Amino acid sequence: MEYKNYKIGELFDIHPTKRYDLTNNNLFKTSGKIPVITNTSINNGIGGYTSLAATEKGNMITFSDTTTGDAIFYQPNDYIGYSHIQGLYPKSNKDKWTEKPLLYFLTLFKKLAKGRFDYATKFNRKIVADMVVLLPINDLGELDFNYMEQYINDMQKELLISIKKEHDELKNKYKNQMNLNNLDITIDDKNLLDMINNNKIEYKNVRIGELFDVVSSRKKFNANTVKFDGKYPYVVRSNINNGIKGYITEDEMYLNSKETISFGQDTATIFYQEEHYFTGDKIKVMKFKNGKLNRRLGLYFITAMRKAFQNFSWGQTSFNEDVIKNVEIVLPFVNNKINYEFIEKYMKILEKLTINEIMDEKHDNLLKISQLIAER
């Protein structure tokens, strides 16, 4: 493939886009579907939508002459221009400057402008006209529009393959993390959900103290004195990030057991801690009395606890061990015993439903991308 240098001004007539002489309040007074291309460097330059008639045809490149050279975009649809928005209008081969060749050119144009301009050094149409781009030419020494189109088609296909691969890898990652063989909602899953919806599950109140030993943390570490970027989670009374403020490295003899529940005494912040951890002040540790507290069981208990503690106010002073132990949570029962099998199955269904919802959203986005690529 041979290439030739062209000044952008040789290929395109560069001048301001047509606009309405209106204030923004009047321009966007009535919402609609026509995009207004403004000086923003995000969202393809679209500052909003209006019901006014378009002033420019789609299938062209625009740029803002007020910014750093980042607001360069291909406009596929008819739009309304704006102050300081310049348009690139082909001088010749107008029928050949379709979307793909323009996208090919756009990549080179953006690369030329990147990092060269700021609000002191203006990015204007005179400078753009003198910029030189290297474009492919055919055997006749003319611009090779077919090559540019095929190049973009190949790139888009590779992108689609990459997105599909990422989608599948993410799905498998979720399955492995959640220890799920598959994400299908089985007939048994549906039957269990029907039992819940039809109130066929028996529930009883159980004191937390019957299920857990509620003890103090092995040592309280002051957040103002510890050094972060360490090895183990440092759990505090925060209600975000699983209560983890950061990671610290301290004497491991003061680590609290993994697979326990942390409880913030004056905040009622409750989290399942899968790994060994240190704590700050006023954190109680709940140790399950009946064997291993796995993640699904722990998360179910936490949901029940949060519901039980929701009537307590922030700053409650009576969250001592005795009070915590005597709070009752509602749990499923069968044959007068806690139905642990139900809890495991129910939490697994919730995991599958959540992952499927996430993947469905990603799949919808993938379909939209596929459709756009197919259309172009």
C-alpha positions in Angstrom: 0.0 0.0 0.0 1.3 3.4 -1.0 0.6 6.6 0.9 0.6 10.3 0.2 0.7 13.5 2.3 -2.3 15.8 2.1 -3.0 19.1 3.8 -6.4 18.9 5.4 -7.2 22.2 3.7 -6.7 20.5 0.3 -9.3 17.9 1.1 -11.9 19.9 3.1 -13.4 23.3 3.2 -13.3 24.3 6.9 -15.8 26.8 8.1 -18.3 27.5 11.0 -21.4 25.3 11.2 -24.8 26.8 10.8 -26.5 27.7 14.1 -29.4 29.4 15.7 -28.8 32.9 17.1 -30.5 31.8 20.4 -29.5 31.7 24.1 -29.2 28.2 25.5 -32.4 28.6 27.4 -34.3 29.2 24.1 -32.2 26.7 22.1 -33.1 23.9 24.5 -36.5 25.2 25.5 -38.3 22.2 24.0 -36.7 18.8 24.2 -36.5 16.7 21.0 -34.3 14.4 19.0 -32.1 16.8 17.1 -28.6 16.9 18.7 -26.9 20.3 19.3 -23.1 20.0 18.8 -21.4 22.2 21.4 -17.8 22.8 22.6 -17.8 19.9 25.0 -15.1 17.2 24.5 -17.4 14.4 25.7 -20.5 12.6 24.4 -19.5 13.1 20.8 -19.8 16.9 21.3 -23.5 16.7 22.0 -24.6 19.3 24.5 -28.2 18.4 24.4 -31.2 17.8 22.2 -33.9 20.1 20.8 -37.1 20.0 18.7 -35.7 22.7 16.3 -34.9 21.8 12.8 -31.4 20.6 12.0 -29.1 23.1 10.4 -26.4 20.7 9.2 -26.5 17.3 7.5 -24.9 14.3 9.1 -21.9 12.3 7.8 -19.3 14.9 8.5 -16.5 15.8 11.0 -16.8 18.7 13.5 -14.3 20.3 15.9 -14.4 23.0 18.5 -11.9 25.9 18.0 -12.1 26.9 21.7 -10.6 23.8 23.3 -7.5 21.7 23.4 -8.1 19.7 20.3 -10.0 16.9 22.1 -13.4 17.9 20.7 -13.1 16.4 17.3 -16.0 14.1 16.3 -17.7 12.3 13.5 -21.4 13.3 13.3 -23.5 10.5 11.8 -26.8 12.3 12.0 -28.2 15.7 11.1 -27.5 18.2 13.8 -27.6 21.9 14.9 -24.3 23.8 14.9 -23.1 26.1 17.6 -20.8 29.0 18.2 -17.1 28.0 17.6 -18.0 24.6 16.1 -16.2 24.2 12.8 -17.2 21.7 10.1 -15.1 19.8 7.6 -16.9 19.8 4.2 -15.3 17.7 1.4 -14.1 19.7 -1.6 -14.2 16.8 -4.0 -15.2 13.1 -4.0 -18.2 14.1 -1.8 -20.0 10.8 -2.6 -16.9 8.8 -1.5 -16.4 10.5 1.8 -18.8 8.2 3.5 -18.7 7.1 7.2 -15.8 4.6 7.1 -13.3 6.8 5.2 -14.2 9.7 7.5 -13.6 7.6 10.5 -10.2 6.6 9.1 -9.4 10.2 8.5 -10.7 11.1 12.0 -8.3 8.8 13.7 -5.4 10.6 12.0 -6.8 14.0 12.6 -7.2 13.4 16.4 -3.6 12.0 16.6 -2.3 15.1 14.9 -4.2 17.5 17.3 -3.5 15.5 20.5 -1.5 17.4 23.1 -0.6 20.3 20.8 -3.2 22.9 21.9 -4.5 24.6 25.1 -6.6 27.6 25.9 -3.6 29.8 25.2 -2.7 28.2 21.9 -6.0 28.1 20.1 -7.0 25.2 17.9 -8.4 27.1 14.9 -9.4 26.3 11.3 -6.3 28.0 9.8 -4.0 25.7 11.8 -6.2 22.7 10.9 -6.1 23.5 7.2 -2.2 23.4 7.3 -2.1 20.1 9.1 -0.7 17.2 7.0 -2.2 13.7 7.1 -0.8 10.6 5.4 -3.5 8.8 3.5 -3.6 5.7 1.3 -3.6 6.0 -2.5 -4.5 3.5 -5.2 -2.6 2.6 -8.4 -3.9 5.8 -10.1 -2.4 7.9 -7.4 -5.8 8.9 -6.0 -7.2 8.5 -2.5 -8.0 4.9 -1.9 -11.5 5.1 -0.3 -12.0 1.3 -0.7 -8.9 0.6 1.4 -10.0 3.1 4.1 -13.5 1.5 4.3 -12.2 -2.0 4.5 -9.6 -1.1 7.1 -12.4 0.4 9.4 -14.6 -2.7 8.7 -11.8 -5.0 9.8 -11.2 -3.0 12.9 -14.8 -3.0 13.9 -15.1 -6.8 13.4 -12.0 -7.3 15.6 -13.6 -5.0 18.2 -16.8 -7.0 18.1 -14.9 -10.3 18.6 -12.9 -8.8 21.4 -16.1 -7.6 23.2 -17.8 -11.0 22.8 -14.7 -12.6 24.2 -14.6 -10.2 27.2 -18.4 -10.9 27.7 -17.8 -14.7 27.9 -14.8 -14.4 30.1 -16.6 -12.1 32.5 -19.5 -14.6 32.7 -17.2 -17.5 33.5 -15.4 -15.3 36.1 -18.7 -14.7 37.9 -19.6 -18.4 37.8 -16.2 -19.4 39.2 -16.3 -16.7 41.9 -19.7 -17.7 43.0 -18.9 -21.4 42.7 -21.8 -22.0 40.3 -21.9 -24.8 37.8 -24.2 -22.8 35.5 -26.4 -19.7 35.6 -29.6 -21.3 34.4 -32.7 -21.0 36.6 -33.8 -24.6 37.0 -37.3 -26.0 37.6 -36.3 -26.6 41.2 -35.2 -23.0 41.5 -38.6 -21.8 40.2 -40.4 -24.1 42.5 -38.5 -22.7 45.5 -39.3 -19.1 44.4 -43.0 -20.1 44.0 -43.0 -21.5 47.6 -41.6 -18.1 48.9 -44.1 -16.1 46.9 -47.0 -18.3 48.0 -46.0 -18.0 51.7 -45.2 -21.8 52.0 -42.0 -21.3 53.9 -42.2 -21.4 57.7 -40.3 -18.7 59.6 -39.4 -18.3 63.2 -37.6 -15.7 65.4 -34.1 -16.7 66.6 -31.9 -14.7 69.1 -28.5 -13.8 67.6 -26.9 -15.2 70.8 -28.3 -18.7 70.0 -26.3 -18.6 66.7 -23.3 -16.5 67.4 -20.7 -15.8 70.1 -20.5 -12.0 70.2 -17.0 -11.0 71.3 -14.7 -8.0 71.2 -12.1 -7.6 68.5 -8.7 -8.9 69.6 -7.2 -5.5 69.5 -8.4 -2.0 68.5 -6.1 -0.2 66.1 -6.4 3.6 65.8 -6.9 4.8 62.2 -4.7 7.8 62.9 -1.7 5.8 63.8 -1.8 2.8 61.4 0.0 2.7 58.1 -2.1 1.7 55.1 -1.2 -0.2 52.0 -0.6 -3.3 54.1 -1.7 -7.0 53.8 -4.9 -7.4 55.8 -8.3 -5.7 55.8 -8.8 -2.9 58.4 -12.5 -3.0 59.3 -14.1 0.1 60.9 -17.7 1.3 61.4 -18.1 2.5 57.8 -21.2 1.5 55.9 -19.3 1.1 52.5 -16.7 -1.2 51.1 -17.6 -4.0 53.4 -16.5 -1.8 56.3 -12.9 -1.9 55.1 -11.1 1.4 55.4 -7.9 0.0 53.9 -5.3 -2.6 54.4 -2.7 -2.7 57.2 0.1 -5.0 58.4 0.2 -5.5 62.2 1.1 -8.4 64.6 -0.9 -11.4 63.2 -1.8 -12.5 66.7 -4.4 -9.7 66.8 -6.1 -10.9 63.6 -9.8 -11.7 63.9 -11.0 -15.0 62.5 -12.1 -15.1 58.9 -15.6 -16.2 58.0 -17.1 -14.1 60.8 -19.4 -11.1 60.9 -18.2 -7.7 61.9 -20.6 -5.4 63.8 -20.2 -1.6 64.3 -21.6 -1.0 67.8 -22.8 2.6 67.4 -23.6 2.4 63.7 -25.1 -1.2 63.3 -22.9 -1.7 60.2 -22.8 -5.4 59.6 -20.6 -7.2 57.1 -19.5 -10.8 56.4 -15.7 -10.9 56.5 -14.3 -13.7 54.3 -10.6 -13.1 55.3 -8.7 -12.6 58.5 -8.9 -8.9 59.5 -7.9 -6.2 62.0 -10.4 -3.7 63.4 -10.8 -0.1 64.6 -12.7 0.9 67.7 -16.2 -0.4 68.7 -16.3 -3.4 66.4 -17.7 -6.6 67.7 -17.0 -10.0 66.1 -19.7 -12.6 65.6 -18.5 -16.2 65.5 -20.9 -18.8 64.2 -21.5 -21.6 66.7 -22.7 -24.2 64.3 -19.7 -24.9 62.1 -18.3 -23.0 59.2 -20.0 -19.7 58.2 -19.8 -19.7 54.4 -20.5 -16.7 52.3 -24.0 -17.5 51.3 -25.1 -18.3 54.9 -23.3 -15.2 56.2 -24.9 -12.9 53.7 -28.4 -14.3 54.5 -27.8 -13.8 58.2 -26.6 -10.2 57.6 -29.8 -9.4 55.6 -31.9 -10.7 58.5 -29.8 -8.7 61.0 -30.0 -5.5 59.1 -33.7 -5.8 59.0 -33.9 -6.4 62.7 -31.6 -3.5 63.5 -33.3 -1.0 61.2 -35.4 0.5 64.0 -32.3 1.4 66.0 -31.0 4.9 65.5 -27.5 6.1 64.6 -25.4 6.6 67.7 -27.3 4.0 69.7 -25.4 3.7 73.0 -26.8 0.3 74.1 -25.3 -1.9 71.4 -23.3 -3.9 73.9 -22.8 -7.6 73.7 -25.9 -8.5 75.7 -28.2 -6.3 73.6 -26.8 -7.7 70.4 -27.2 -11.3 71.6 -30.9 -10.7 72.5 -31.9 -9.2 69.1 -34.1 -11.6 67.2 -33.8 -12.3 63.5 -36.3 -14.1 61.3 -35.1 -17.4 59.7 -36.7 -20.2 57.7 -37.5 -23.4 59.6 -38.3 -27.0 58.7 -39.1 -29.7 61.3 -38.5 -27.2 64.0 -34.9 -26.6 62.9 -33.3 -23.8 60.9 -33.6 -24.7 57.3 -30.0 -24.3 56.2 -30.5 -26.1 53.0 -33.2 -23.6 52.0 -30.9 -20.7 52.8 -28.1 -22.1 50.6 -30.4 -22.8 47.7 -32.1 -19.4 48.0 -28.9 -17.5 48.1 -27.6 -19.4 45.1 -30.7 -18.5 43.1 -30.2 -14.8 44.1 -26.6 -15.0 42.8 -27.7 -16.5 39.5 -30.5 -13.9 39.1 -28.1 -11.1 39.9 -25.4 -12.3 37.5 -27.9 -12.9 34.8 -29.3 -9.4 35.2 -25.8 -7.9 34.9 -24.9 -10.1 31.9 -28.3 -9.4 30.2 -27.5 -5.7 30.4 -24.0 -6.3 29.0 -25.5 -8.5 26.3 -28.0 -5.8 25.3 -25.1 -3.4 25.0 -23.2 -5.9 22.9 -26.3 -6.3 20.6 -26.5 -2.6 20.1 -22.8 -2.5 19.2 -23.3 -5.4 16.8 -26.2 -3.7 15.2 -24.3 -0.5 14.8 -21.4 -2.4 13.2 -23.8 -4.3 10.9 -25.5 -1.1 9.9 -22.2 0.6 9.0 
